[in-house]
Amino acid sequence: MVKYFESSTIFHFTWEQVAQGFWRRYPNPNSSHVLSEDTISREIRDHKLYSKRLLSKTNRVPKWAEKFISKNNSVKILEESIVDPEEKVLITYTRNLGYTKVMSVVEKVVYKVAQDNPEWTVAKRSVWIESSVFGFSRAIQAFGLDRFKKNCMQMSAGFDHVLTRMFPHSAKLINSELS
């Protein structure tokens, strides 16, 4: 069984600004857990930009998880993105490459022009969390989902911080959970 969650964030910035800011998300005050980011590949096909990046992240491991995860709790994350400037859509897919038997997290984010205001951008975030640790998978999935939900606000606030610095003006973000 897989745990699933969706949320949306509205950034009070144009899609073009969000697409530019996406590449400068780190560092920000809410992302001290992101240790590095490296571009693996980048190419243009059919007027779209396809990128793959490798992120290195760390997160505090709860006491109970020390049975499953070593003291070195740094994990590599593969981020794949597609930027379509004609349709004004930026889609990202991220997934962890390490500790996948303990917990696999796959996230998709779609950034597009908000329907209510063409000067704003909506980011719809979907996540799938899975674990194959016999006897503990449900508890691990529930923990992962809870942590992801808590981190959504921080992720959005960190990105908003970067956008505000890049494009100074009065801006606030609005979050709403969809499920």
Secondary structure, DSSP 8 states (H G I E B T S, - for coil): --EEEEEEEEESS-HHHHHHHHTT--S-TT-TTEEEEEEEEEEEETTEEEEEEEEEEE----GGGGGTS-S--EEEEEEEEEEETTTTEEEEEEEESSSTTT-EEEEEEEEEE-SS-TTSEEEEEEEEEE---TTTHHHHHHHHHHHHHHHHHHHHHHHHHHHHHHS-S---EEEEE--
